[in-house]
């Protein structure tokens, strides 16, 4: 429900940005609204079918068969069988950064990727917790939702840049409708609407992470193992940041692979690790398992 409300707000911002652009220029907002919707639809269509290939190529991930990674396949098969979902492809990312992500447009075309760093760092049950989290992302259709949010926020940013270029070229409502609407429209387009879109997109990302933590733990029945894995991943990841790829994809990973989370939590792609551990510990107690100490891994 929270994600649905955030997506609705993000869509409203897109429509608002198009409307403001029309008023700023001095004409009807309808053409710009049409442009925004067409852009969002086209980019979403391309991302829906090609994003998995793009991400795997970006991180040089290699799909491996069972003969190469028998234990990894065994764990994933055990988990997918327990929830009745298709077996995803499994890929290895050649990076010391300990991490994992899931990609693909649906359950039938999903890929779960694990870095070499995670394979060497985590114990079997901890790795199982991470894989359960990634399978939860697939079941929750988080890749599709995150892609939509990123595309809508990107189109809003594009409309803001368009307003900037119109201003440079001498256009804008200041000439046609007075200084007030021009200045207000400029500020809304260039600053407030794109910033609000970014904040909402990050909120969606954090909400989906909490959801995947919970559902993944329900799949494995071991929230404490996921908590232990998160603490290890966060601790080591900050010391071995990802050397290639794009920061724009950081929300795909189970922990941010590039740097510590932003001090401004509204702009963080992931919830604070402490909060994730706190929720996982509550779930562990509900399941009759032992909570994990955050300080023990600092």
PyMOL commands that set and color helices and strands:
alter all, ss='L'
color gray80, all
select helices_A, chain A and resi 2-25+30-58+70-83+107-109+116-121+124-139+142-168+173-177+179-220+223-237+247-252+265-267+273-286+295-297
alter helices_A, ss='H'
color red, helices_A
select strands_A, chain A and resi 62-64+89-93+100-103+111-115
alter strands_A, ss='S'
color yellow, strands_A
deselect
rebuild
show_as cartoon
